[in-house]
Amino acid sequence: MAKGYIIASVNVTNPDAYAAYAKAASAAVAKFGGTYLVRGGRSETLEGTTRTRNVVLEFPDYQTAHDFYHSPDYTAARALRLNAAEAAFLLVEGA
């Protein structure tokens, strides 16, 4: 079965509020069996426009990743991020 991935591109605008989001999001990721493959770190834009922070989450499958993002746990975490960062999220199926 193909895995599910959530790829986030983020500009943090309020580091203290973002830290609260990250803590709540991490708990939701764990609850759905997700793993952080990338969480910040060095990056280089090779083409196009990107944000300063990148996150890649791996889930057992596409549906689990979808369910995580729309879960009450992550919805509550996402509310903490709204005033802490600008972000784009992408859900993809992969190997």
C-alpha positions as a Markdown table, in Angstrom:
| # | Residue | x | y | z |
|---|---|---|---|---|
| 1 | Met | 0.0 | 0.0 | 0.0 |
| 2 | Ala | 1.3 | 3.5 | -0.9 |
| 3 | Lys | 2.1 | 5.8 | 1.9 |
| 4 | Gly | 0.6 | 9.2 | 2.4 |
| 5 | Tyr | 2.6 | 12.4 | 2.8 |
| 6 | Ile | 1.8 | 15.9 | 3.9 |
| 7 | Ile | 4.2 | 18.5 | 2.7 |
| 8 | Ala | 4.1 | 21.9 | 4.4 |
| 9 | Ser | 5.8 | 25.1 | 3.4 |
| 10 | Val | 5.8 | 27.7 | 6.2 |
| 11 | Asn | 6.8 | 31.2 | 7.1 |
| 12 | Val | 6.7 | 31.5 | 10.8 |
| 13 | Thr | 5.6 | 35.0 | 11.9 |
| 14 | Asn | 5.2 | 34.4 | 15.6 |
| 15 | Pro | 7.8 | 31.9 | 17.0 |
| 16 | Asp | 6.2 | 31.6 | 20.5 |
| 17 | Ala | 2.7 | 30.9 | 19.1 |
| 18 | Tyr | 4.2 | 28.6 | 16.5 |
| 19 | Ala | 5.9 | 26.6 | 19.3 |
| 20 | Ala | 2.5 | 26.0 | 20.9 |
| 21 | Tyr | 1.2 | 24.8 | 17.5 |
| 22 | Ala | 4.1 | 22.5 | 16.9 |
| 23 | Lys | 3.6 | 20.8 | 20.3 |
| 24 | Ala | -0.1 | 20.3 | 19.6 |
| 25 | Ala | 0.5 | 19.2 | 16.0 |
| 26 | Ser | 3.1 | 16.6 | 17.2 |
| 27 | Ala | 0.7 | 15.0 | 19.5 |
| 28 | Ala | -1.9 | 14.7 | 16.6 |
| 29 | Val | 0.8 | 13.3 | 14.2 |
| 30 | Ala | 1.7 | 10.6 | 16.7 |
| 31 | Lys | -1.9 | 9.7 | 17.3 |
| 32 | Phe | -2.3 | 8.9 | 13.6 |
| 33 | Gly | 0.9 | 7.0 | 13.3 |
| 34 | Gly | 2.7 | 9.8 | 11.4 |
| 35 | Thr | 6.5 | 10.4 | 11.3 |
| 36 | Tyr | 8.3 | 13.6 | 10.7 |
| 37 | Leu | 10.8 | 13.1 | 7.8 |
| 38 | Val | 11.7 | 16.7 | 7.5 |
| 39 | Arg | 11.1 | 19.4 | 10.2 |
| 40 | Gly | 12.9 | 22.6 | 9.4 |
| 41 | Gly | 16.5 | 22.3 | 8.7 |
| 42 | Arg | 18.6 | 23.7 | 5.9 |
| 43 | Ser | 17.0 | 24.1 | 2.5 |
| 44 | Glu | 17.7 | 25.8 | -0.8 |
| 45 | Thr | 15.1 | 27.0 | -3.3 |
| 46 | Leu | 16.1 | 25.7 | -6.7 |
| 47 | Glu | 13.1 | 27.0 | -8.6 |
| 48 | Gly | 9.9 | 28.9 | -7.9 |
| 49 | Thr | 8.8 | 30.6 | -4.7 |
| 50 | Thr | 9.0 | 28.9 | -1.4 |
| 51 | Arg | 8.7 | 29.7 | 2.3 |
| 52 | Thr | 11.5 | 29.5 | 4.9 |
| 53 | Arg | 10.5 | 26.3 | 6.8 |
| 54 | Asn | 9.6 | 23.0 | 5.3 |
| 55 | Val | 8.0 | 20.0 | 6.9 |
| 56 | Val | 7.4 | 16.5 | 5.4 |
| 57 | Leu | 5.2 | 14.0 | 7.3 |
| 58 | Glu | 4.8 | 10.4 | 6.4 |
| 59 | Phe | 1.7 | 8.4 | 7.2 |
| 60 | Pro | 0.9 | 4.7 | 6.7 |
| 61 | Asp | -1.4 | 5.5 | 3.8 |
| 62 | Tyr | -3.1 | 8.4 | 2.0 |
| 63 | Gln | -6.4 | 8.0 | 3.9 |
| 64 | Thr | -4.7 | 8.1 | 7.3 |
| 65 | Ala | -2.9 | 11.3 | 6.3 |
| 66 | His | -6.2 | 12.8 | 5.1 |
| 67 | Asp | -7.9 | 11.7 | 8.3 |
| 68 | Phe | -5.1 | 13.3 | 10.4 |
| 69 | Tyr | -5.4 | 16.7 | 8.7 |
| 70 | His | -9.2 | 16.8 | 9.1 |
| 71 | Ser | -9.3 | 15.3 | 12.6 |
| 72 | Pro | -10.5 | 17.3 | 15.7 |
| 73 | Asp | -7.0 | 17.0 | 17.2 |
| 74 | Tyr | -5.2 | 18.6 | 14.2 |
| 75 | Thr | -8.0 | 21.1 | 13.6 |
| 76 | Ala | -7.4 | 22.4 | 17.2 |
| 77 | Ala | -3.7 | 22.6 | 16.5 |
| 78 | Arg | -4.2 | 24.3 | 13.2 |
| 79 | Ala | -6.2 | 27.0 | 15.0 |
| 80 | Leu | -3.0 | 27.8 | 17.0 |
| 81 | Arg | -1.0 | 28.2 | 13.7 |
| 82 | Leu | -3.4 | 30.7 | 12.1 |
| 83 | Asn | -1.9 | 33.7 | 13.9 |
| 84 | Ala | 1.6 | 32.2 | 14.0 |
| 85 | Ala | 2.5 | 31.4 | 10.4 |
| 86 | Glu | 1.6 | 31.6 | 6.8 |
| 87 | Ala | 1.6 | 28.1 | 5.3 |
| 88 | Ala | 0.7 | 25.9 | 2.3 |
| 89 | Phe | -0.1 | 22.2 | 2.8 |
| 90 | Leu | -0.1 | 19.5 | 0.2 |
| 91 | Leu | -1.3 | 15.9 | 0.6 |
| 92 | Val | 0.3 | 13.4 | -1.8 |
| 93 | Glu | 0.4 | 9.6 | -2.2 |
| 94 | Gly | 3.8 | 8.1 | -2.7 |
| 95 | Ala | 6.0 | 5.0 | -2.4 |
